[in-house]
Amino acid sequence: MSDSAQGPRSDPQLAIWKAIIVGWLVVNIPVIVIMLSSLFVGFATEPKVWWLFFSVGFIFGWMWWSHSVPRWRQWATQRGADPDRLQWWAVMAGLVWRKGSVFEKTETRLKD
């Protein structure tokens, strides 16, 4: 019997390690780039107040993180990643904060 005669096949679950790699690429790497580029701009333009540029970069980096983490999590779970395992491994990989953490509460909420 052919595959089409059996009906549509469900896609395999997204592997947690793949979701974590994608999370690092779309969440953490941009945060690092935002922070470091603002620091370099600060050193290049006003070396005495580099900390101000870094602070602004930190704020924008955190805003990116707060915006992108919930979207990444939704993307992964919609592709079959187990939410509990995803959370555990994401915490271990430094991608997200533990549930209930003050920092975790800065994530922007998605509309259902």
N, C-alpha and C positions, 0 to 999 in steps of 0.2 A: 504494500500500500504506500502511496506517495505521501510526502509530508503535507501537501495541500489537502489531501483527502481526510487527514486527521484533524483538520481545523487549524486555527492559528496557534502557533507555538508561543508560549510566554517567554519573554526575554529573561536571560539569566540575571540573578541578582548582581548588583554592582558590588564588587569586592571592596571591602573596607579600605584596604591599602591603596586602591586606586582613588577612592574618594578623598583620602587624606592627601595624596599627592596633588590632586586637583585643587583641594582646599589651600594647600601651601602656595600653589601657583596663582590662584585668583584672589586669595585673601592676604596671606602673610608677605609674599614677595612684594606686592604693591605697597604694603605698609612700610616695609624696609626701604623701598625706593623713595617713597614720599619723605620719610624722615631723613635719610642720608642726603638726598638732593637738596632739601631745605638747609641742612647743615653746611653743605658745600657752598651753596649760594651765600649763606651768612659769612663764611670764612672769606669768600671771594669779594664780597661787597663791603661788609662792615665787620672786620675781625674782632673788634672789641665787644660786639654784642651778638656773637655767634649763638649764644644761649637763647636769645630771643627768636632767632630763625629756627633753631632746633625745637623750641617750645611750640611755635606755630606749626611746624612739620609734625610734631607729636600729636597735636590736636587734630590736624587733617588726617593723619594716619589712623588715629582712633575712630574718627568719623567714618573712614573707609571700612575699617574692621567692623564697626557696629552695623553698617549698612550691608556688607557683603556676607558676613557669617550666616545670618538667617536664610539668605537666598541660596548659599552653598548647601546648607543643611537640607533645605527643601528639595533642591536639585538631587542630592544624594538619596534621600528617602523616597522620592518619587521613582527612582531607578532601582529600588529594592533593597537599599542598604538598611540594615536593622538599626533603628534610632538609638537604642541603648548601647550597642557595640560601637556605633559611630561616635557617640558622645564620649565614651570611655577612651577610645583610641585617639580622638581629637584632643582630649585633655592631655593624654600622654605625649602627643606630638607637639604640644604647644600651640595648637591652632585655636582652641577655645578655652574658656575658664570652666571650673566646676559648676554644676547646677547649683543655683542659690547664691553664688558668689556675688558680691557687690559689683564686680566688673562684668559678670555675665548679664546683669540686669541692664547694662548699657546697650545691649543689642536692640536694634530697632525691630519692632514687631511687624510681622506680615499680616495683611488683612486676609481673613479666611475666605 
